[in-house]
Structure formats: C-alpha cells, structure tokens
Amino acid sequence: NNSTKINSTAQANYLNLFNRAFRRQAFTEQNTTENLDYEFHKNDYTSDTVFFRENCENQCCIVIVSGPPGSGKTTWANTHFDNVFSTDDYMINENGEYHFDRNLIGEAHRQCEDKLMEALTNNKCVVYCNTNTQFSDFRNIIFKIRRKFDTFSDFSCTVVWAKMADNEIETLAERVSENGNGHLVETYKLHNHRNRWNWMFQTF
C-alpha cells in the first residue's frame, strides 16, 4: 500500500511513518524480513542534524542505508520508502536485466546522485541504498548536500542512518547468488565489505 510509505517530509504523519520503519513491533504483521539491525535501532533511528535548519519551511531527509551485498538493503528500503535510489538501478541492460559493468560504475553513481539531489531539492525523504560500508562510499553525496546547504539558506536536510543486521558470509553469498538477486558478488568481496562495515560501526 503506497500510502503507508514515506514520501515527503510535508506529510502530517511523517514522524510516525519514519519511526515505524525503524521499529519492528510497529509493523510486525507486514514485515517479512529481519533485515534491519533492530538492536542498533532499538531506541530510535540514528540521525545527524549538521545540515538541518529548524526555521526552514521546507525540510528534506536522506536515509543512508549501510550493509554488505545481500544484507537486505533494497528489500527494507522499498518496503518503507517511495524515493529509493541505488546505483544498481543504472546497471539494467536493454532486456531489463541487472548486469554489473565496472566500466559504467562512475556514470551510474553520477546518475544516481543527480536524481537523488533532484528529489531532495523537491523536499522529499530519499533513501541512498548502496552498500555504504566505508566512508568513501557515501562521501560524495554528503559533499553535494553540504555544498547545497552552504549555497542555499532555505535548504535543510536531516541525515539518517539505517544499519542492516549482520549476517554470516554463507547467507550473504546465497542471497547474491544466481538463485538470489543475481549480483554474483565474489566471496572475498563479501568478506571485505563485511569486515570494513563492522569496523566502521564499531569504531564510529
């Protein structure tokens, strides 16, 4: 039901919907996955107000989803949000099939970020649904938000973090296999993603 998804910060029930996305007990009947790290988010969602201006009439929000390939980021995001942006969306071939091409990754990221920034400009709550397992993964989009914040005095954006639950490598490998989402990420890359992701959250 599209009406239960978070679209714009202008919605009267925005905070209620937002909390609902981060609290399992609020949507147990609808929830078919255990993708979010509910222990990490047990008290509330985790937000950063560096780019937030309280007196701005227009408010937007970016949810940065963080987790290794196969951790359920896309499933969780699409369950609760309308405006979900992922670089994978720009890796779809002419047959409508996902096909990772390393040569296109830079252009795919640029297109994803441009569309996301356009939605933020329209006061939407957006989701940046890439792996984001290290700072360099989301550095560029944060820099773009900062430039907009510094340039436009009527721009206000809250940054929210969504941490996926930790899974064993075997589970991640199964989810990205040909029988899963078809992303076919090599096992050593899954190890690298998971290790640096855990280090990032444990350290910061």
Secondary structure by P-SEA (a helix, b strand, c coil): ccccccccccccaaaaaaaaaaccccccccccccccccccccccbbbbcccccccccbbbbbbbbbbccccaaaaaaaacccccccccccccccccbbbbbccaaaaaaaaaaaaaaaaaaaccccccccccccccccaaaaaaaaaaaaccccbbbbbbbbbcccccaaaaaaaaccccccccccaaaaaaaaaaaaaaaacc
